[in-house]
Amino acid sequence: MKYTVKENTPVKHVVEFEVPADDFENYYTGALKSAIDILEIPGFRKGKVPANIAEQHINSERIISDAAEDAVAKYWNDYLKETRIEAISQPELQVVKIARGNPFVFIATVEILSSLELPDVKKVISEVKKQEVKVEEKEIDDAITWLRNSRAILTEKETEPAAKGDYIEIDFSFQDVPATFSHLKGVQRDAFIVGRNNAIEGLDEAVIGMKKEEEKSFEGKIDQKIDKMQPEKMLVKVNVKIVSIQKMDLPELTDEWVKSLGRFETIDALREDIRKGLSQEKEIAEANRLRVEAIDKVVEKVKFEIPSILLRREEDNLMESLRERVNYEMHMDLPKYFEQINKTEEEVKKDFEKMAVERMQRFLVMHQISKNENIIATDEEIKEKVDELLIQYPGEDKSKIDMDRLNYMVADDIVKEKIFAFLGL
């Protein structure tokens, strides 16, 4: 195989290939035979037309094009095997010379993943210390209070005012909503327990003392952060009307009541179960924090050249995530959203660049560790995990699953877990 590397950088290869005339003629013959196999001409059986006659009925440029595709595929695959580069895109092709009786010359340009020089990874991450996980008694108390609230007896309060601990239903609206928050226009309904840290700061205080059907206005704050381009808090004027007030009579916390939950004999047993559950949740959260911080420690010590295609893909993923959140939370499309925040799509993508770089740096470090340590997901491991996941779906729903994507995601998860196990995280 004859080729010349015209450009070789850590993120890109540009290679010129030359297919000898004799070899290219063989590819032409093969392409012509494939065309003859489906050619139908009166007087000849399908697939049995002589080549010299077939060429009179087939566009020669098409055969040359098909021959070129076959040659490119073979030469490019051989090049990948020989050089062992990690191509992350299909090659962009430029035909330099193509004609029967002459060498076929083409240039292939491809972005690649280069090898990173990693530090002593285990030594670097040893600097990251796990934080002690604690479950406070108040957290257990709050969980028990939630259980009691969920089983409270509600009694309608027709004339009495709302008080802390009551369950109320309200209609509310915002005055003079800024354009950025136009999805909050109009009257909305909500229901909540008074005093439980409402999403609208000041609402709890405003409704205490109000009676059913009573209305009032007050100033509060909302936390409506969709992304970094919006403020975390915004002052608002709120109109609120009480629709209903219900007194919540909570069950007394006794061993007898605890037994009614079906799993416990005593209050202490319930508290211990809640403690274990909260502890497990915190352990998982701490493990995730530790993993991110550890990889970021390695990232700080690595020099990166990130292929542009990876950054574009990640920026597109971030944009799609924003699209879904805006559609779901704000009930509008992205063009309308961009209009309201006075930014173009390109400006928003610019805001995402730093985040995309950070994500790709973590990905490249993890990828290099997997290469250095030969960490892979075996076919057996992938199949076992996929089968476990498929059990969760009824038979008729399985046909809707993108199996290639599922296998890829499962393999990726398996490799990540193996990497973290290797790192002791």
Residue pairs with C-beta under 8 A, 6 or more apart in sequence:
1 17
1 75
1 78
1 79
1 82
2 17
2 18
2 20
3 15
3 16
3 17
3 18
3 75
3 79
4 15
4 16
5 13
5 14
5 15
6 14
6 15
6 16
6 107
7 13
7 14
7 109
8 14
9 305
10 112
10 114
10 305
11 111
11 112
11 114
11 305
11 306
11 307
11 308
12 109
12 110
12 111
12 112
12 307
13 83
13 85
13 87
13 108
13 109
13 110
13 112
14 107
14 108
14 109
15 79
15 107
15 108
15 109
16 96
16 105
16 106
16 107
17 72
17 75
17 76
17 79
17 105
17 106
17 107
17 108
18 103
18 104
18 105
19 27
19 71
19 75
19 103
19 104
19 105
19 106
20 103
21 101
21 102
21 103
21 104
23 71
24 67
24 71
24 100
24 102
24 103
24 104
25 100
25 101
27 67
27 68
27 70
27 71
27 104
28 63
28 64
28 67
28 100
30 67
30 70
31 63
31 64
31 66
31 67
31 70
32 51
32 54
32 55
32 58
32 63
33 51
34 66
35 54
35 58
35 62
35 63
35 66
36 47
36 49
36 51
36 54
37 46
37 47
38 46
38 47
39 46
39 47
39 49
39 54
39 57
39 58
40 46
41 49
41 53
41 54
41 57
44 50
44 53
49 57
55 63
64 98
64 99
64 100
67 104
68 95
68 98
68 104
68 106
71 104
72 93
72 106
72 108
76 91
76 108
79 108
80 87
85 110
85 112
86 112
86 113
87 110
87 111
87 112
88 110
88 111
88 112
88 113
88 307
88 309
88 310
89 110
89 111
89 307
89 309
90 110
91 108
91 109
91 110
92 108
92 109
92 110
93 106
93 107
93 108
94 106
94 107
94 109
95 105
95 106
96 105
96 106
96 107
97 103
97 104
97 105
98 104
98 105
98 106
111 307
111 308
111 309
111 310
112 307
113 307
113 364
113 367
114 305
115 368
115 371
116 302
116 303
116 304
116 364
116 365
116 368
117 302
117 303
118 298
118 302
118 365
118 368
118 369
118 372
119 298
119 301
119 302
121 298
121 369
121 423
122 423
122 424
124 294
124 297
124 298
124 301
125 294
125 295
125 297
125 298
125 423
125 424
125 425
127 297
128 290
128 293
128 294
128 297
130 286
130 290
131 286
131 289
133 279
133 282
133 283
133 286
134 282
135 275
135 278
135 279
135 282
139 278
140 271
140 274
140 275
140 278
143 274
143 278
144 253
144 270
144 271
144 274
145 250
147 261
148 250
148 251
148 253
149 193
149 248
149 250
151 250
151 251
152 167
152 248
152 249
152 250
152 251
153 248
153 249
153 251
154 167
154 246
154 247
154 248
154 249
155 246
155 247
155 249
156 244
156 245
156 246
157 166
157 212
157 245
157 246
157 247
158 212
159 211
159 212
160 211
160 245
160 247
161 208
161 209
161 210
161 211
161 245
162 168
162 194
162 207
162 208
162 209
162 210
162 211
162 242
162 245
163 194
163 208
163 209
164 194
164 195
164 204
164 208
165 193
165 194
165 195
165 248
166 193
166 194
166 245
166 246
166 247
166 248
167 191
167 192
167 193
167 194
167 245
167 246
167 247
167 248
168 191
168 192
168 194
168 207
168 242
168 243
168 244
168 245
168 246
169 189
169 190
169 191
169 242
169 243
169 244
170 189
170 190
170 191
170 207
170 240
170 241
170 242
170 243
171 187
171 188
171 189
171 240
171 241
171 243
172 187
172 188
172 189
172 190
172 200
172 203
172 238
172 239
172 240
172 241
173 185
173 186
173 187
173 188
173 238
173 239
174 181
174 184
174 185
174 222
174 236
174 237
174 238
174 239
175 217
175 236
175 237
175 238
175 239
176 237
177 184
177 185
177 236
178 234
179 340
180 230
180 340
180 341
181 222
181 224
181 234
182 332
182 340
183 329
183 330
183 331
183 332
184 222
184 224
189 243
192 198
193 248
194 204
194 207
194 208
195 204
196 204
197 204
198 204
199 222
199 223
200 220
200 221
200 222
200 236
200 238
201 220
201 221
201 222
201 223
201 233
202 218
202 219
202 220
202 221
202 238
203 218
203 220
203 238
203 240
205 218
206 216
206 218
206 220
206 238
206 240
207 240
207 242
210 216
210 240
210 242
211 242
211 245
212 242
212 243
212 244
212 245
213 241
213 242
214 241
214 242
215 239
215 240
215 241
215 242
216 239
216 240
217 237
217 238
217 239
217 240
218 237
218 238
218 240
219 235
219 236
219 237
219 238
220 235
220 236
220 238
221 233
221 234
221 235
221 236
222 233
222 234
222 236
223 232
223 233
224 230
224 234
225 231
225 232
226 322
226 325
226 326
226 329
226 330
227 322
227 325
228 351
229 341
229 343
229 348
229 351
230 341
251 257
253 267
254 267
255 265
255 266
255 267
258 264
258 265
258 266
258 267
258 269
258 270
259 265
261 270
263 273
264 270
264 273
287 425
290 425
291 420
291 425
292 362
294 423
294 425
295 362
295 365
295 366
296 362
298 365
299 358
299 361
299 362
299 365
302 361
302 364
302 365
304 361
304 364
306 357
306 360
306 361
306 364
310 360
310 363
311 353
311 356
311 357
311 360
314 356
314 359
314 360
315 349
315 352
315 353
315 356
318 352
318 355
318 356
319 334
319 345
319 348
319 349
319 352
322 334
322 348
323 333
323 334
326 332
326 333
326 334
326 337
327 333
330 337
334 345
338 344
338 345
338 348
366 416
366 419
369 375
369 419
369 422
369 423
370 376
370 415
370 418
370 419
373 419
373 422
375 415
375 418
375 419
375 422
376 415
377 410
377 411
377 412
377 414
377 415
377 418
381 414
382 407
382 410
382 411
382 414
385 410
385 413
385 414
386 403
386 406
386 407
386 410
389 406
389 410
390 398
390 401
393 401
